[in-house]
Structure formats: C-alpha cells, structure tokens
C-alpha cells in the first residue's frame, strides 16, 4: 500500500496514492527537531509515475491526505486506504492529448 503517515499523539496525517501510479514513498527521518532541520520537516512524499510517456498520452492519478484521530492504528489506516481505492478505481488513469509542436 503506497501510504505514509505522521502521528502526534492521537492525531495522524495519512497520505495515500494509487498503487499503479506510486513508485516510491518517502518520509523524513525522526530526529531531534531542535538540532536537525531536516528532521523538523515531518515531510511525506509520494513519487508518481516513474515511466517515460509517449507524445499524445496523458496521465492522471488521485492522491488523498486524511487528518484525523487514529492513534497510529494500522487497521484504521488500512480501512482509509481501502475506501480510497474503492472510490478511485473507476476513474481513468490515462487520456489522449493533441500535442502542439
């Protein structure tokens, strides 16, 4: 499941994307935010597509960020992700465009 989360107590920020379109999930590491400016970012990343595209083809995807009181509960995160997948499964991921040279 291409998803990541950040938790502060009971409050979680959950970021998710379509598995067909996310080729990597990244997050900053945990560290002392007072002495390490990178650790202070609390960043979450979804890297998308990761493939060459042919002229005239377009790509679209869906991502979702949910903020709620989930207490780092993996089952609740999984339920959010499964709901997201059901909602986006019928949305086309490709489309044609007329490139102008």
TORKOL-4160 file (C-alpha; in steps of 0.2 Angstrom, whole numbers, padded with zeros to 4 digits, m for minus):
101
<pt num="1" X="0000" Y="0000" Z="0000"/>
<pt num="2" X="0008" Y="0016" Z="m0005"/>
<pt num="3" X="0004" Y="0027" Z="0010"/>
<pt num="4" X="0014" Y="0036" Z="0024"/>
<pt num="5" X="0008" Y="0044" Z="0040"/>
<pt num="6" X="0014" Y="0056" Z="0053"/>
<pt num="7" X="0007" Y="0055" Z="0071"/>
<pt num="8" X="0007" Y="0067" Z="0085"/>
<pt num="9" X="m0002" Y="0058" Z="0099"/>
<pt num="10" X="m0019" Y="0053" Z="0093"/>
<pt num="11" X="m0019" Y="0064" Z="0078"/>
<pt num="12" X="m0012" Y="0056" Z="0062"/>
<pt num="13" X="m0009" Y="0063" Z="0045"/>
<pt num="14" X="m0011" Y="0049" Z="0032"/>
<pt num="15" X="m0005" Y="0052" Z="0014"/>
<pt num="16" X="m0010" Y="0039" Z="0001"/>
<pt num="17" X="m0010" Y="0036" Z="m0018"/>
<pt num="18" X="m0015" Y="0023" Z="m0031"/>
<pt num="19" X="m0003" Y="0008" Z="m0031"/>
<pt num="20" X="m0002" Y="0008" Z="m0050"/>
<pt num="21" X="0005" Y="0026" Z="m0050"/>
<pt num="22" X="0016" Y="0027" Z="m0035"/>
<pt num="23" X="0033" Y="0020" Z="m0037"/>
<pt num="24" X="0041" Y="0026" Z="m0021"/>
<pt num="25" X="0035" Y="0033" Z="m0004"/>
<pt num="26" X="0047" Y="0044" Z="0006"/>
<pt num="27" X="0047" Y="0052" Z="0023"/>
<pt num="28" X="0060" Y="0062" Z="0033"/>
<pt num="29" X="0068" Y="0053" Z="0047"/>
<pt num="30" X="0064" Y="0055" Z="0065"/>
<pt num="31" X="0077" Y="0065" Z="0075"/>
<pt num="32" X="0080" Y="0080" Z="0086"/>
<pt num="33" X="0070" Y="0094" Z="0078"/>
<pt num="34" X="0079" Y="0107" Z="0088"/>
<pt num="35" X="0096" Y="0102" Z="0081"/>
<pt num="36" X="0092" Y="0094" Z="0064"/>
<pt num="37" X="0082" Y="0105" Z="0052"/>
<pt num="38" X="0078" Y="0090" Z="0041"/>
<pt num="39" X="0070" Y="0080" Z="0055"/>
<pt num="40" X="0060" Y="0095" Z="0059"/>
<pt num="41" X="0051" Y="0095" Z="0042"/>
<pt num="42" X="0040" Y="0080" Z="0045"/>
<pt num="43" X="0038" Y="0078" Z="0026"/>
<pt num="44" X="0029" Y="0064" Z="0017"/>
<pt num="45" X="0032" Y="0061" Z="m0001"/>
<pt num="46" X="0023" Y="0050" Z="m0015"/>
<pt num="47" X="0034" Y="0049" Z="m0031"/>
<pt num="48" X="0022" Y="0047" Z="m0046"/>
<pt num="49" X="0023" Y="0038" Z="m0062"/>
<pt num="50" X="0041" Y="0034" Z="m0064"/>
<pt num="51" X="0040" Y="0030" Z="m0083"/>
<pt num="52" X="0043" Y="0038" Z="m0099"/>
<pt num="53" X="0027" Y="0045" Z="m0108"/>
<pt num="54" X="0024" Y="0045" Z="m0127"/>
<pt num="55" X="0019" Y="0060" Z="m0136"/>
<pt num="56" X="0000" Y="0062" Z="m0136"/>
<pt num="57" X="m0003" Y="0052" Z="m0120"/>
<pt num="58" X="m0008" Y="0059" Z="m0103"/>
<pt num="59" X="m0008" Y="0053" Z="m0086"/>
<pt num="60" X="m0019" Y="0057" Z="m0071"/>
<pt num="61" X="m0019" Y="0050" Z="m0054"/>
<pt num="62" X="m0028" Y="0053" Z="m0037"/>
<pt num="63" X="m0020" Y="0055" Z="m0020"/>
<pt num="64" X="m0028" Y="0058" Z="m0003"/>
<pt num="65" X="m0022" Y="0066" Z="0013"/>
<pt num="66" X="m0033" Y="0062" Z="0028"/>
<pt num="67" X="m0031" Y="0071" Z="0045"/>
<pt num="68" X="m0039" Y="0063" Z="0060"/>
<pt num="69" X="m0038" Y="0055" Z="0077"/>
<pt num="70" X="m0032" Y="0037" Z="0073"/>
<pt num="71" X="m0019" Y="0035" Z="0086"/>
<pt num="72" X="m0007" Y="0026" Z="0074"/>
<pt num="73" X="m0019" Y="0012" Z="0072"/>
<pt num="74" X="m0014" Y="0002" Z="0057"/>
<pt num="75" X="m0031" Y="m0006" Z="0054"/>
<pt num="76" X="m0039" Y="0011" Z="0054"/>
<pt num="77" X="m0026" Y="0017" Z="0041"/>
<pt num="78" X="m0029" Y="0002" Z="0031"/>
<pt num="79" X="m0048" Y="0005" Z="0031"/>
<pt num="80" X="m0045" Y="0023" Z="0025"/>
<pt num="81" X="m0034" Y="0016" Z="0011"/>
<pt num="82" X="m0046" Y="0003" Z="0005"/>
<pt num="83" X="m0060" Y="0016" Z="0005"/>
<pt num="84" X="m0049" Y="0027" Z="m0006"/>
<pt num="85" X="m0046" Y="0013" Z="m0018"/>
<pt num="86" X="m0064" Y="0009" Z="m0020"/>
<pt num="87" X="m0068" Y="0027" Z="m0023"/>
<pt num="88" X="m0055" Y="0030" Z="m0037"/>
<pt num="89" X="m0055" Y="0013" Z="m0045"/>
<pt num="90" X="m0067" Y="0018" Z="m0059"/>
<pt num="91" X="m0058" Y="0035" Z="m0063"/>
<pt num="92" X="m0047" Y="0033" Z="m0079"/>
<pt num="93" X="m0029" Y="0035" Z="m0077"/>
<pt num="94" X="m0024" Y="0039" Z="m0095"/>
<pt num="95" X="m0031" Y="0051" Z="m0108"/>
<pt num="96" X="m0026" Y="0057" Z="m0125"/>
<pt num="97" X="m0020" Y="0074" Z="m0129"/>
<pt num="98" X="m0016" Y="0083" Z="m0146"/>
<pt num="99" X="0002" Y="0089" Z="m0144"/>
<pt num="100" X="0006" Y="0105" Z="m0152"/>
<pt num="101" X="0023" Y="0106" Z="m0159"/>
